[in-house]
Amino acid sequence: VQLVESGGGLVQPGGSLRLSCAASGSTTSLHNMGWYRQAPGKQRELVARVFFGAGSTTYADSVKGRFTISRDNAKNTVSLQMNSLEFADTAVYYCNARDYFFRESWGQGTQVTVSS
């Protein structure tokens, strides 16, 4: 599966951004997709994930109530709506996909910078 991200950028605190991840290739075997982020000097961490079968979602505690992950089945796209952005949200955001055979794919990453 190939993943292409878009939508990063510079935003002021309290602002919003929407990230999108388009999947192509063997998408019928996908089990779930999610977003991770990595800030300078920190480990990569899970931000949110959506499971295709049940449609359930999980979020990091730090983004609950502010971020929403969603999936467009027809377009094989997963989006992350980020509201009320904070300085601590500054990071490179990576799209991730996992299939039923435990294979994993990563996008190239998109920079999100929250700055005044």
KEKE-3310 file (N, C-alpha, C; in steps of 0.2 Angstrom, whole numbers, plus 5000, padded with zeros to 4 digits):
npx = (5004:5003:5005:5000:5002:4994:4991:4998:5006:5008:5001:4992:4991:4976:4971:4965:4969:4968:4973:4976:4976:4980:4977:4984:4985:4985:4972:4961:4964:4966:4966:4967:4969:4980:4986:5002:5014:5029:5039:5053:5067:5059:5050:5041:5024:5007:4993:4980:4968:4959:4948:4944:4934:4924:4923:4927:4936:4952:4961:4975:4977:4980:4975:4961:4945:4949:4954:4949:4947:4944:4936:4935:4927:4925:4935:4947:4953:4960:4957:4962:4956:4961:4958:4958:4972:4988:5004:5011:5007:5015:5024:5031:5019:5014:5006:4999:4997:4989:4987:4977:4987:4997:5005:5014:5013:5020:5018:5026:5027:5021:5024:5018:5016:5014:5013:5015)
npy = (4994:5011:5027:5044:5059:5075:5092:5098:5112:5129:5136:5147:5146:5139:5138:5128:5114:5102:5086:5075:5058:5048:5032:5019:5005:4989:4990:4984:4975:4981:4984:4994:5012:5025:5040:5046:5055:5065:5074:5085:5077:5068:5053:5044:5045:5038:5046:5045:5033:5023:5010:4998:4988:4989:5002:5009:5020:5027:5037:5047:5053:5066:5073:5070:5076:5087:5083:5074:5059:5052:5042:5041:5030:5028:5035:5030:5037:5044:5056:5069:5079:5093:5103:5118:5119:5117:5123:5112:5102:5103:5095:5082:5074:5058:5046:5030:5013:4998:4980:4965:4955:4959:4968:4983:5001:5017:5034:5049:5059:5074:5091:5100:5115:5124:5140:5157)
npz = (5000:4996:5002:5003:5009:5014:5018:5029:5038:5043:5057:5069:5087:5093:5081:5066:5056:5043:5039:5026:5020:5007:5001:4990:4980:4987:4994:4998:5008:5019:5037:5047:5048:5052:5061:5066:5075:5076:5086:5087:5094:5101:5103:5090:5091:5093:5086:5082:5077:5065:5063:5051:5050:5061:5061:5072:5083:5089:5101:5106:5122:5123:5113:5112:5110:5103:5090:5076:5068:5052:5039:5021:5012:4998:4992:4997:5007:5022:5035:5046:5056:5064:5078:5088:5090:5098:5104:5108:5098:5087:5075:5065:5055:5052:5041:5043:5039:5041:5037:5036:5036:5044:5038:5036:5031:5028:5026:5019:5028:5035:5039:5053:5060:5074:5079:5085)
capx = (5000:5006:5002:5002:4999:4994:4988:5001:5007:5009:4995:4993:4988:4969:4968:4964:4971:4965:4977:4973:4981:4977:4980:4983:4988:4981:4969:4956:4966:4968:4963:4966:4974:4980:4991:5007:5018:5036:5042:5060:5070:5054:5048:5035:5018:5001:4989:4973:4968:4952:4948:4939:4928:4919:4923:4929:4942:4956:4964:4979:4973:4982:4971:4954:4941:4951:4956:4944:4949:4938:4938:4931:4928:4925:4941:4952:4957:4959:4958:4963:4954:4964:4956:4961:4979:4993:5011:5014:5005:5020:5028:5030:5014:5014:5000:5001:4991:4991:4983:4976:4993:5001:5010:5013:5015:5020:5018:5032:5027:5020:5025:5013:5019:5009:5017:5012)
capy = (5000:5017:5032:5051:5064:5082:5097:5101:5119:5134:5139:5150:5142:5139:5137:5122:5111:5096:5082:5069:5053:5044:5026:5016:4998:4983:4994:4980:4971:4986:4983:5000:5017:5030:5046:5046:5061:5064:5080:5085:5074:5064:5047:5044:5043:5037:5052:5043:5027:5021:5002:4998:4984:4991:5009:5012:5025:5028:5044:5049:5057:5073:5076:5069:5082:5092:5080:5069:5055:5050:5039:5041:5023:5028:5038:5027:5042:5045:5063:5070:5086:5096:5110:5120:5117:5120:5123:5105:5098:5104:5089:5079:5069:5052:5042:5023:5009:4991:4976:4959:4951:4963:4972:4990:5006:5023:5040:5052:5064:5081:5096:5104:5119:5129:5146:5163)
capz = (5000:4996:5006:5001:5014:5012:5022:5034:5037:5049:5060:5075:5092:5093:5074:5064:5050:5041:5036:5022:5018:5001:5000:4984:4979:4989:4999:5000:5013:5025:5043:5050:5046:5058:5061:5071:5075:5080:5087:5088:5101:5104:5100:5087:5095:5090:5087:5081:5072:5063:5062:5045:5051:5065:5061:5078:5083:5096:5101:5111:5127:5122:5107:5113:5110:5098:5084:5074:5062:5048:5033:5015:5009:4991:4990:5001:5011:5029:5036:5053:5057:5070:5080:5095:5090:5103:5103:5108:5093:5082:5074:5058:5056:5047:5040:5044:5037:5043:5034:5039:5036:5048:5035:5038:5027:5031:5022:5019:5033:5033:5044:5056:5065:5078:5081:5085)
cpx = (5004:5002:5005:4998:4999:4990:4991:5003:5008:5002:4996:4989:4980:4966:4967:4967:4968:4971:4973:4978:4977:4981:4979:4987:4983:4977:4963:4958:4968:4963:4962:4971:4974:4985:4995:5010:5024:5038:5049:5063:5065:5053:5042:5029:5012:4996:4981:4973:4960:4952:4942:4933:4923:4918:4924:4935:4946:4960:4969:4975:4975:4978:4964:4950:4943:4952:4950:4947:4943:4940:4933:4932:4929:4932:4948:4957:4955:4961:4959:4961:4956:4961:4959:4969:4983:5000:5014:5012:5010:5024:5027:5024:5014:5008:5003:4995:4994:4985:4982:4981:4998:5007:5009:5016:5015:5020:5025:5033:5025:5020:5019:5017:5014:5014:5013:5016)
cpy = (5006:5023:5039:5055:5071:5086:5100:5109:5123:5136:5142:5145:5144:5138:5130:5120:5104:5092:5076:5064:5048:5038:5023:5009:4993:4986:4989:4975:4975:4984:4989:5005:5022:5036:5045:5053:5061:5072:5080:5082:5070:5058:5048:5041:5042:5043:5049:5037:5025:5014:5002:4994:4987:4999:5013:5016:5025:5034:5044:5054:5064:5077:5074:5075:5087:5089:5075:5065:5052:5046:5040:5034:5024:5031:5035:5032:5042:5052:5063:5078:5088:5103:5111:5118:5121:5119:5116:5100:5099:5098:5087:5074:5064:5048:5035:5019:5002:4986:4970:4954:4954:4966:4979:4995:5012:5029:5043:5057:5071:5086:5100:5108:5124:5134:5152:5168)
cpz = (5000:4999:5004:5006:5011:5018:5028:5033:5043:5051:5067:5081:5092:5086:5072:5057:5049:5037:5032:5020:5013:5001:4993:4984:4982:4995:5002:5006:5020:5031:5047:5047:5052:5056:5067:5070:5079:5080:5088:5094:5104:5100:5096:5091:5091:5091:5087:5076:5071:5061:5056:5046:5055:5065:5067:5078:5089:5095:5107:5116:5126:5117:5107:5114:5105:5091:5082:5067:5058:5042:5027:5011:5002:4988:4993:5004:5018:5031:5044:5053:5064:5072:5087:5095:5095:5101:5103:5103:5087:5081:5067:5059:5050:5047:5040:5042:5038:5040:5038:5040:5040:5045:5036:5033:5030:5025:5023:5025:5031:5040:5047:5061:5068:5081:5080:5081)
residu = (VAL:GLN:LEU:VAL:GLU:SER:GLY:GLY:GLY:LEU:VAL:GLN:PRO:GLY:GLY:SER:LEU:ARG:LEU:SER:CYS:ALA:ALA:SER:GLY:SER:THR:THR:SER:LEU:HIS:ASN:MET:GLY:TRP:TYR:ARG:GLN:ALA:PRO:GLY:LYS:GLN:ARG:GLU:LEU:VAL:ALA:ARG:VAL:PHE:PHE:GLY:ALA:GLY:SER:THR:THR:TYR:ALA:ASP:SER:VAL:LYS:GLY:ARG:PHE:THR:ILE:SER:ARG:ASP:ASN:ALA:LYS:ASN:THR:VAL:SER:LEU:GLN:MET:ASN:SER:LEU:GLU:PHE:ALA:ASP:THR:ALA:VAL:TYR:TYR:CYS:ASN:ALA:ARG:ASP:TYR:PHE:PHE:ARG:GLU:SER:TRP:GLY:GLN:GLY:THR:GLN:VAL:THR:VAL:SER:SER)
# end
